[in-house]
Amino acid sequence: MSNSSKKNNNLIFYIGVGMVILLIAFLKFSHISGTMEVVLILIGLVSLFTIKILTREKKDKKQ
């Protein structure tokens, strides 16, 4: 595994962790309904997988 590949994997991991922490903090301090919480969690998951797919496509183009 190359050094830039490891950096990309670490970047994806830390972006995902940061998004989860921000989402939990937002949900804790805001008074919103349960339905809206589920929608926000789904948006976070979709954006995380989108980032993962985009970085995978960039890696495939380089190879």
MOPAC internal coordinates of N, CA, C and O (Angstrom, degrees):
PM7 1SCF
backbone

  N    0.0000 0     0.00 0     0.00 0    0    0    0
  C    1.4567 1     0.00 0     0.00 0    1    0    0
  C    1.5282 1   108.38 1     0.00 0    2    1    0
  O    1.2310 1   120.59 1   -52.43 1    3    2    1
  N    1.3273 1   116.47 1   127.57 1    3    2    1
  C    1.4577 1   119.75 1  -176.94 1    5    3    2
  C    1.5271 1   110.88 1   -76.57 1    6    5    3
  O    1.2310 1   121.89 1   -15.05 1    7    6    5
  N    1.3224 1   113.98 1   164.95 1    7    6    5
  C    1.4626 1   120.75 1  -177.40 1    9    7    6
  C    1.5313 1   111.51 1   -64.69 1   10    9    7
  O    1.2310 1   119.93 1   138.69 1   11   10    9
  N    1.3315 1   117.75 1   -41.31 1   11   10    9
  C    1.4670 1   120.17 1  -179.93 1   13   11   10
  C    1.5289 1   111.07 1   -68.34 1   14   13   11
  O    1.2310 1   120.21 1   147.88 1   15   14   13
  N    1.3194 1   117.21 1   -32.12 1   15   14   13
  C    1.4600 1   121.29 1   176.81 1   17   15   14
  C    1.5282 1   110.63 1   -66.00 1   18   17   15
  O    1.2310 1   120.59 1   139.16 1   19   18   17
  N    1.3273 1   116.49 1   -40.84 1   19   18   17
  C    1.4640 1   120.67 1   177.60 1   21   19   18
  C    1.5249 1   110.46 1   -64.82 1   22   21   19
  O    1.2310 1   120.71 1   140.29 1   23   22   21
  N    1.3433 1   116.26 1   -39.71 1   23   22   21
  C    1.4583 1   120.03 1   179.18 1   25   23   22
  C    1.5283 1   110.47 1   -63.68 1   26   25   23
  O    1.2310 1   120.06 1   139.16 1   27   26   25
  N    1.3375 1   117.50 1   -40.84 1   27   26   25
  C    1.4610 1   120.98 1   178.46 1   29   27   26
  C    1.5228 1   111.26 1   -64.38 1   30   29   27
  O    1.2310 1   120.50 1   138.56 1   31   30   29
  N    1.3286 1   116.65 1   -41.44 1   31   30   29
  C    1.4634 1   119.63 1   178.63 1   33   31   30
  C    1.5208 1   110.81 1   -64.49 1   34   33   31
  O    1.2310 1   120.33 1   138.81 1   35   34   33
  N    1.3397 1   116.97 1   -41.19 1   35   34   33
  C    1.4579 1   120.32 1   177.80 1   37   35   34
  C    1.5229 1   110.69 1   -65.12 1   38   37   35
  O    1.2310 1   120.19 1   140.51 1   39   38   37
  N    1.3135 1   117.24 1   -39.49 1   39   38   37
  C    1.4583 1   121.36 1   179.29 1   41   39   38
  C    1.5246 1   110.74 1   -61.70 1   42   41   39
  O    1.2310 1   120.13 1   134.19 1   43   42   41
  N    1.3119 1   117.35 1   -45.81 1   43   42   41
  C    1.4627 1   121.41 1   179.03 1   45   43   42
  C    1.5273 1   110.38 1   -61.69 1   46   45   43
  O    1.2310 1   120.82 1   137.64 1   47   46   45
  N    1.3329 1   116.03 1   -42.36 1   47   46   45
  C    1.4642 1   119.87 1  -179.92 1   49   47   46
  C    1.5239 1   111.00 1   -61.93 1   50   49   47
  O    1.2310 1   120.06 1   131.75 1   51   50   49
  N    1.3311 1   117.49 1   -48.25 1   51   50   49
  C    1.4607 1   120.10 1  -176.89 1   53   51   50
  C    1.5329 1   112.23 1   -70.37 1   54   53   51
  O    1.2310 1   119.81 1   147.81 1   55   54   53
  N    1.3133 1   117.97 1   -32.19 1   55   54   53
  C    1.4660 1   120.15 1   174.17 1   57   55   54
  C    1.5276 1   109.82 1   -64.41 1   58   57   55
  O    1.2310 1   120.40 1   136.48 1   59   58   57
  N    1.3149 1   116.84 1   -43.52 1   59   58   57
  C    1.4635 1   120.63 1   178.33 1   61   59   58
  C    1.5190 1   112.48 1   -62.93 1   62   61   59
  O    1.2310 1   120.40 1   136.21 1   63   62   61
  N    1.3306 1   116.83 1   -43.79 1   63   62   61
  C    1.4634 1   120.52 1   178.62 1   65   63   62
  C    1.5242 1   110.60 1   -64.13 1   66   65   63
  O    1.2310 1   120.63 1   137.06 1   67   66   65
  N    1.3271 1   116.40 1   -42.94 1   67   66   65
  C    1.4628 1   120.22 1   179.05 1   69   67   66
  C    1.5169 1   112.29 1   -62.27 1   70   69   67
  O    1.2310 1   120.70 1   139.12 1   71   70   69
  N    1.3302 1   116.26 1   -40.88 1   71   70   69
  C    1.4647 1   119.65 1   179.08 1   73   71   70
  C    1.5207 1   111.11 1   -64.36 1   74   73   71
  O    1.2310 1   120.34 1   139.21 1   75   74   73
  N    1.3173 1   116.95 1   -40.79 1   75   74   73
  C    1.4613 1   120.11 1   179.57 1   77   75   74
  C    1.5243 1   110.89 1   -65.66 1   78   77   75
  O    1.2310 1   120.09 1   137.01 1   79   78   77
  N    1.3288 1   117.44 1   -42.99 1   79   78   77
  C    1.4686 1   120.94 1   179.02 1   81   79   78
  C    1.5200 1   110.56 1   -63.03 1   82   81   79
  O    1.2310 1   120.11 1   135.21 1   83   82   81
  N    1.3297 1   117.40 1   -44.79 1   83   82   81
  C    1.4630 1   120.06 1   178.49 1   85   83   82
  C    1.5240 1   111.66 1   -63.29 1   86   85   83
  O    1.2310 1   120.47 1   139.75 1   87   86   85
  N    1.3086 1   116.71 1   -40.25 1   87   86   85
  C    1.4613 1   120.56 1   179.50 1   89   87   86
  C    1.5269 1   111.08 1   -64.78 1   90   89   87
  O    1.2310 1   120.38 1   135.94 1   91   90   89
  N    1.3313 1   116.87 1   -44.06 1   91   90   89
  C    1.4673 1   119.68 1   178.80 1   93   91   90
  C    1.5230 1   110.91 1   -64.03 1   94   93   91
  O    1.2310 1   120.20 1   137.95 1   95   94   93
  N    1.3367 1   117.21 1   -42.05 1   95   94   93
  C    1.4667 1   120.05 1   178.29 1   97   95   94
  C    1.5234 1   110.89 1   -63.49 1   98   97   95
  O    1.2310 1   120.36 1   138.50 1   99   98   97
  N    1.3232 1   116.92 1   -41.50 1   99   98   97
  C    1.4621 1   120.74 1   179.04 1  101   99   98
  C    1.5215 1   110.87 1   -63.13 1  102  101   99
  O    1.2310 1   120.45 1   136.10 1  103  102  101
  N    1.3122 1   116.75 1   -43.90 1  103  102  101
  C    1.4636 1   120.40 1  -178.71 1  105  103  102
  C    1.5298 1   111.63 1   -68.94 1  106  105  103
  O    1.2310 1   120.36 1   148.17 1  107  106  105
  N    1.3162 1   116.93 1   -31.83 1  107  106  105
  C    1.4571 1   119.89 1  -179.24 1  109  107  106
  C    1.5254 1   111.73 1   -70.03 1  110  109  107
  O    1.2310 1   120.44 1   139.69 1  111  110  109
  N    1.3235 1   116.76 1   -40.31 1  111  110  109
  C    1.4568 1   120.39 1  -173.75 1  113  111  110
  C    1.5233 1   114.09 1   -95.00 1  114  113  111
  O    1.2310 1   119.99 1   174.60 1  115  114  113
  N    1.3111 1   117.63 1    -5.40 1  115  114  113
  C    1.4610 1   119.76 1   178.11 1  117  115  114
  C    1.5210 1   109.18 1  -107.63 1  118  117  115
  O    1.2310 1   121.52 1   -30.66 1  119  118  117
  N    1.2971 1   114.69 1   149.34 1  119  118  117
  C    1.4613 1   119.88 1   179.78 1  121  119  118
  C    1.5196 1   108.35 1  -107.02 1  122  121  119
  O    1.2310 1   121.48 1   -93.55 1  123  122  121
  N    1.3320 1   114.77 1    86.45 1  123  122  121
  C    1.4517 1   120.36 1  -179.19 1  125  123  122
  C    1.5239 1   108.52 1  -122.38 1  126  125  123
  O    1.2310 1   121.23 1   -14.50 1  127  126  125
  N    1.3129 1   115.25 1   165.50 1  127  126  125
  C    1.4661 1   120.08 1  -177.34 1  129  127  126
  C    1.5285 1   110.75 1   -73.81 1  130  129  127
  O    1.2310 1   121.43 1   -16.35 1  131  130  129
  N    1.3080 1   114.87 1   163.65 1  131  130  129
  C    1.4587 1   120.98 1   179.79 1  133  131  130
  C    1.5148 1   112.87 1   -63.06 1  134  133  131
  O    1.2310 1   120.85 1   145.35 1  135  134  133
  N    1.3169 1   115.98 1   -34.65 1  135  134  133
  C    1.4703 1   119.75 1   178.98 1  137  135  134
  C    1.5258 1   110.92 1   -63.89 1  138  137  135
  O    1.2310 1   121.07 1   138.66 1  139  138  137
  N    1.3229 1   115.56 1   -41.34 1  139  138  137
  C    1.4645 1   119.39 1   179.83 1  141  139  138
  C    1.5329 1   110.64 1   -67.27 1  142  141  139
  O    1.2310 1   120.00 1   146.25 1  143  142  141
  N    1.3382 1   117.61 1   -33.75 1  143  142  141
  C    1.4652 1   120.37 1   176.92 1  145  143  142
  C    1.5204 1   110.65 1   -62.02 1  146  145  143
  O    1.2310 1   120.63 1   136.72 1  147  146  145
  N    1.3184 1   116.39 1   -43.28 1  147  146  145
  C    1.4624 1   120.75 1   179.93 1  149  147  146
  C    1.5282 1   110.26 1   -63.37 1  150  149  147
  O    1.2310 1   120.49 1   138.18 1  151  150  149
  N    1.3268 1   116.66 1   -41.82 1  151  150  149
  C    1.4719 1   120.70 1   179.12 1  153  151  150
  C    1.5269 1   110.23 1   -62.14 1  154  153  151
  O    1.2310 1   119.99 1   136.39 1  155  154  153
  N    1.3268 1   117.62 1   -43.61 1  155  154  153
  C    1.4667 1   120.55 1   179.91 1  157  155  154
  C    1.5238 1   111.79 1   -65.31 1  158  157  155
  O    1.2310 1   120.44 1   141.73 1  159  158  157
  N    1.3205 1   116.76 1   -38.27 1  159  158  157
  C    1.4677 1   119.71 1   177.55 1  161  159  158
  C    1.5290 1   110.41 1   -65.50 1  162  161  159
  O    1.2310 1   120.18 1   138.53 1  163  162  161
  N    1.3176 1   117.26 1   -41.47 1  163  162  161
  C    1.4669 1   120.23 1   178.19 1  165  163  162
  C    1.5236 1   111.52 1   -64.67 1  166  165  163
  O    1.2310 1   120.09 1   141.05 1  167  166  165
  N    1.3312 1   117.43 1   -38.95 1  167  166  165
  C    1.4684 1   120.75 1   177.06 1  169  167  166
  C    1.5267 1   109.82 1   -61.94 1  170  169  167
  O    1.2310 1   120.37 1   138.25 1  171  170  169
  N    1.3295 1   116.91 1   -41.75 1  171  170  169
  C    1.4646 1   120.49 1   177.96 1  173  171  170
  C    1.5181 1   112.26 1   -62.56 1  174  173  171
  O    1.2310 1   120.38 1   136.95 1  175  174  173
  N    1.3211 1   116.88 1   -43.05 1  175  174  173
  C    1.4660 1   120.18 1   179.04 1  177  175  174
  C    1.5246 1   111.85 1   -65.72 1  178  177  175
  O    1.2310 1   120.70 1   137.47 1  179  178  177
  N    1.3222 1   116.27 1   -42.53 1  179  178  177
  C    1.4696 1   119.97 1   179.40 1  181  179  178
  C    1.5232 1   110.41 1   -62.69 1  182  181  179
  O    1.2310 1   120.15 1   137.15 1  183  182  181
  N    1.3306 1   117.32 1   -42.85 1  183  182  181
  C    1.4667 1   119.42 1  -179.65 1  185  183  182
  C    1.5269 1   110.88 1   -67.04 1  186  185  183
  O    1.2310 1   119.69 1   143.80 1  187  186  185
  N    1.3300 1   118.19 1   -36.20 1  187  186  185
  C    1.4613 1   120.53 1   177.81 1  189  187  186
  C    1.5220 1   110.82 1   -64.27 1  190  189  187
  O    1.2310 1   120.09 1   134.17 1  191  190  189
  N    1.3270 1   117.43 1   -45.83 1  191  190  189
  C    1.4625 1   119.84 1   179.11 1  193  191  190
  C    1.5233 1   111.57 1   -67.53 1  194  193  191
  O    1.2310 1   120.19 1   147.62 1  195  194  193
  N    1.3331 1   117.24 1   -32.38 1  195  194  193
  C    1.4629 1   119.69 1   176.38 1  197  195  194
  C    1.5200 1   110.57 1   -64.02 1  198  197  195
  O    1.2310 1   120.29 1   135.64 1  199  198  197
  N    1.3178 1   117.06 1   -44.36 1  199  198  197
  C    1.4697 1   120.70 1   177.62 1  201  199  198
  C    1.5229 1   110.19 1   -61.27 1  202  201  199
  O    1.2310 1   120.70 1   137.61 1  203  202  201
  N    1.3222 1   116.27 1   -42.39 1  203  202  201
  C    1.4625 1   119.96 1   179.86 1  205  203  202
  C    1.5245 1   111.39 1   -63.10 1  206  205  203
  O    1.2310 1   120.08 1   137.26 1  207  206  205
  N    1.3231 1   117.45 1   -42.74 1  207  206  205
  C    1.4677 1   120.97 1   179.85 1  209  207  206
  C    1.5211 1   110.73 1   -66.41 1  210  209  207
  O    1.2310 1   120.15 1   138.13 1  211  210  209
  N    1.3311 1   117.32 1   -41.87 1  211  210  209
  C    1.4647 1   120.20 1  -179.68 1  213  211  210
  C    1.5213 1   111.70 1   -63.98 1  214  213  211
  O    1.2310 1   120.17 1   139.00 1  215  214  213
  N    1.3239 1   117.29 1   -41.00 1  215  214  213
  C    1.4658 1   118.82 1   178.74 1  217  215  214
  C    1.5208 1   111.18 1   -69.63 1  218  217  215
  O    1.2310 1   120.09 1   147.09 1  219  218  217
  N    1.3222 1   117.42 1   -32.91 1  219  218  217
  C    1.4702 1   119.93 1   176.99 1  221  219  218
  C    1.5277 1   110.08 1   -66.64 1  222  221  219
  O    1.2310 1   119.99 1   140.37 1  223  222  221
  N    1.3413 1   117.63 1   -39.63 1  223  222  221
  C    1.4640 1   120.60 1   178.89 1  225  223  222
  C    1.5180 1   110.79 1   -64.47 1  226  225  223
  O    1.2310 1   120.17 1   140.24 1  227  226  225
  N    1.3322 1   117.28 1   -39.76 1  227  226  225
  C    1.4662 1   120.14 1   178.06 1  229  227  226
  C    1.5181 1   110.55 1   -64.02 1  230  229  227
  O    1.2310 1   120.60 1   140.78 1  231  230  229
  N    1.3379 1   116.45 1   -39.22 1  231  230  229
  C    1.4618 1   120.28 1  -179.63 1  233  231  230
  C    1.5164 1   110.08 1   -66.77 1  234  233  231
  O    1.2310 1   120.12 1   141.23 1  235  234  233
  N    1.3430 1   117.37 1   -38.77 1  235  234  233
  C    1.4639 1   120.36 1  -179.60 1  237  235  234
  C    1.5275 1   111.09 1   -67.98 1  238  237  235
  O    1.2310 1   119.82 1   145.66 1  239  238  237
  N    1.3297 1   117.95 1   -34.34 1  239  238  237
  C    1.4628 1   121.04 1   179.21 1  241  239  238
  C    1.5285 1   111.07 1   -68.33 1  242  241  239
  O    1.2310 1   120.24 1   146.71 1  243  242  241
  N    1.3314 1   117.15 1   -33.29 1  243  242  241
  C    1.4689 1   121.13 1  -179.75 1  245  243  242
  C    1.5137 1   111.70 1   -71.48 1  246  245  243
  O    1.2310 1   119.68 1   150.69 1  247  246  245
  N    1.3408 1   118.22 1   -29.31 1  247  246  245
  C    1.4581 1   121.02 1  -176.69 1  249  247  246
  C    1.4682 1   112.70 1   -82.77 1  250  249  247
  O    1.2310 1   120.10 1   180.00 1  251  250  249

